[in-house]
Amino acid sequence: MFYVLNSADFGLILTWLSFEQVPVYIGAQVLASLCAAFALKVIFHPMMGGGVTVPSGGHGQAFALEFIISFILMFVVTAVATDTRAVSTC
């Protein structure tokens, strides 16, 4: 069975939190991501190539390519999500 995702799911946790709790939630998310990054660094330290993409060109070229690829990805996701020809499951 597939889960039907609607637009309310994206900000669902923020609707349950009061305004004072939102900075704590964001801080916890950032802290958790930093802990995960350091854990990966400890695990992959001898190899340091594990999970790391090193660009072969300059920083500007890498940024431009990442921007273009991300734009294409978001364009496709948005196009598929808003396609009116798709069969509605709701």
Steps between C-alpha positions, in 0.01 A plus 500: 500500500633844409475801727334802341707808574322832509636850550410504869758228573794729428438738790313263726742510793509879495122516545529304826768726651448833665701797378744464792568134418591553134859625564558203732371263229725659236796490737439132572488424127827685438668333800385157384634559149836613640518192722426279200769676294761453772398137544555442128835676523607267782375192316652586162813684621752255352328508162365859505370430150194318634192706424702800384478651155807699400453725197761470226454862389497826691258607771299721261457218251394258775248752638354570155464130423341430839257790447398377154454139612301607807281726285425214262419267790261749661342579164426132437370443855272804473379399154415148612335615822277756329414301188124531448491192278601271786237277652380635833510257794312726740 
